[in-house]
Amino acid sequence: MKRLLSYLFFISVSFTALCQGPPVWYDSAMRDMKYPREMFFTGFAIGEKNPGESAEDAIRRISDEAKVEAVSGIRMTVSKVMNSTSSSSLTTGSQGVSEVSKEDFVSSTIMRTDIRDVPGLLSEFWTDPDKGIVAAFAYVSKSELARKVDRRLTVNITKLEMAVEEIGDLAAASRLKDASDALEGLKPILDDIDEDQKLLVSVDASLSDEDLQILRFNELKNVISSIDDSLKDGVSIYLSCSAEIFGNAYRDFEEELRAALSGFRCHFVESSEDAERTIVINASAVEHSKSELYNLSNYFCYVNLDMTLENNVKGVCVYDGRISQKGGHTKSYRDAAVDGYKDIVGKVMLIIENNLL
């Protein structure tokens, strides 16, 4: 049934094409006349339907080939601008004065634009029933492209400004993990802005830095860089940890905690007076029970942990409480206690993350 529908579709398209004849754009000279390069980016493709390929798929494939050619024209134009542009300007960001040129941003990355990223890119197709071929033509008006991309660029830079302000607030509030995660999330919009600037250059190489909003964009990138630098060392923490198993110190627990905290952009200081956060932990293990099952002994212990968390920047205690964790082992009470300590690390980190980081 699907094959029949595809066949009927192709026959219908071919009959329509036969009645109408080839469109104007089928002839290269007429195509250049009606869609001059000064006003349009264009692409043309022609091919046969592959064996087993539906008519719809053949038309879609060849139409996409035409669109790819049109986009290649945009990329080639940007490349030419990159090789010929030497204009530069001085822009001032939060990090001071830095030289920024149109060439710098155009050559900063390989253009990644594809047929889905070019607004206003249209395509038409025509089938030749006698030769069994499909021809397709893709085109986009440079003026329409510039208008839509300029609007999209302005929207994205405005979104970036709002996001950077929110990230700055998170960093100021010492919510470093949230700020770091938000910074990572900026990459797509940064790439989109970079691509839109390149698209505008492809339309008009004479556009000024102001037209391309280069100054505004670089000021935002300077702020982002400054925030990122401030987050690299992370929040300073003073950790006081006392853990024991039946009266004997158990230092492995503190090492496990430090390793877990390091994953949250934290660094440790020797005095609470130098710390932005203070963590005080006192933990101990107690025997709970022993059972016998199938000639195997099962030992159980509880680890009881008291913890205080202080935000020294705000001068407040954000958590003061006790948590417990049961541990079990077939070898001894001590091994059961060690298991309890290993399992309680996750609980401790969850409380710290929710209340302190």
Disulfide bonds with the S-S distance in Angstrom:
none
